[in-house]
Amino acid sequence: MRSIFIITLVVLASCSEDAERTYTVDEFMSDGALLKRTVTECRDNPGELRNTANCRNAEAADGKLRLQNMRKALGG
């Protein structure tokens, strides 16, 4: 009986979904494709994704990059 329980736990553990990796703001800033994909996904489904760590970090990175681009455009 105990071996059936252990086998069941092993099978269930192997079927569980891997947690999505959380990226930092700096990682998003250095990978434009990842940033664009994440921001698009977050804006397409804000009800579920808006408060996730990746969406918050992607929005922060997007804002920082926009400010950097404005400073460059203004000669700063």
QUIPE-V201896 format. One record per residue. N is the residue number from 1. SS is DSSP state (hx for helix, st for strand, lp for the rest). PHI is phi in whole degrees, 0 to 359 (none if undefined). Layout:
BEGIN
{{N/SS/PHI} {N/SS/PHI}}
END
This chain:
BEGIN
{{1/lp/none} {2/hx/295} {3/hx/294} {4/hx/295} {5/hx/298} {6/hx/295} {7/hx/298} {8/hx/298} {9/hx/297} {10/hx/296} {11/hx/295} {12/hx/295} {13/hx/294} {14/hx/285} {15/hx/269} {16/lp/290} {17/lp/286} {18/lp/286} {19/lp/292} {20/lp/291} {21/lp/292} {22/lp/263} {23/lp/264} {24/lp/275} {25/hx/300} {26/hx/297} {27/hx/296} {28/hx/295} {29/hx/294} {30/hx/272} {31/lp/234} {32/hx/300} {33/hx/293} {34/hx/296} {35/hx/299} {36/hx/298} {37/hx/297} {38/hx/291} {39/hx/298} {40/hx/297} {41/hx/298} {42/hx/293} {43/hx/284} {44/hx/283} {45/lp/220} {46/hx/291} {47/hx/299} {48/hx/265} {49/hx/255} {50/lp/307} {51/lp/264} {52/lp/282} {53/hx/299} {54/hx/295} {55/hx/292} {56/hx/297} {57/hx/292} {58/hx/294} {59/hx/295} {60/hx/295} {61/hx/295} {62/hx/298} {63/hx/296} {64/hx/297} {65/hx/296} {66/hx/297} {67/hx/295} {68/hx/299} {69/hx/294} {70/hx/294} {71/hx/298} {72/hx/297} {73/hx/295} {74/lp/270} {75/lp/87} {76/lp/258}}
END
